[in-house]
Amino acid sequence: MTMLAVFRSRAQAIDCVAYLKGAGIPVQTVSTPQEAGVGCGLSARFDESFLTRVRFFMGKRSYSSFSGFMRRTGGGGFVYC
């Protein structure tokens, strides 16, 4: 299942993606979906199987613009989890 780490800051989203890639996590920068309600931000997209590792590595950094995690629904949209 696809997950997103949603950010209000584009710069912090890009930094997070680079950091997670450096940690060996397959992650991509994507546009934040409208359902997030944070404007036209960027998010880090990754597979749910990496959620524990993503949380661990993100906990080592202070991302003040981090809004939360979203999960893809069966209908193709995203919801906060």
N, C-alpha and C positions, 0 to 999 in steps of 0.2 A: 504494500500500500504506500502511496506517495505521501510524504510529509513536507511541511514548510516550516522554516524558522522565519518569522515575520519581523521586519525591522521598520522603524519610522525614518531611519537615516540610511540613505543609499551608501554612504561611505562605510558605515559600520557593517552593512550587509556584505559589501565587497570584501572587507577585511575578514569577516567571519568565514566566508567561502574559501578564501585563500588559506586561512588558518586550518580549517577542517580538511582541505585537500592536502596540506602539509602533514596532517596527522593520518593520512591514508584513507580518508573517508570519501567515497564517491559522491560529490555534491556539485550542484550547478546553481548559478545565479539566474533567477527568473523574475518576471514582473509579479508584484504582489496582486492577488486577485481582489476584486472589488468587495467581496464578502468580508475581507479583513478590516475594512473601514479605516485605513490609515493613509488614504490618498494614493499617489502614484509612486509607491516605494518599491524596493526590491526585497526579495526573499531568497533564502537558501533552500533548494529543493533536494531531498534525499529520500532513500527508501526507509520505511519504518523499522526495518531490521537494524538500522544504525542509530536509532533514537537514544539508546543508553549511552553510546559513545559520544554522540553529538552533545547531549546534556553534560556529560563529564567534561569535555573539552571547552564548551561554552562557559561552564562554571569557573574555569580558570581565567577568564577574561571578563572585564566589566563592560558589557554592552548596554549602555543606558537607554538606547532606542529599541531594544528588543521588546516586542509586543506579545509574543507567545508562539506556541506551536499550533499549526492547523493540520488537519487530516482530510484527505480526499474522501468524499462521500460516494455512495453507490451511484448517485445521480450525476457525478462528475464535478460537483462543486466542492467547496472546502468549508470546514467548520472548525472553530477553536476547540482544542481538547485539553 
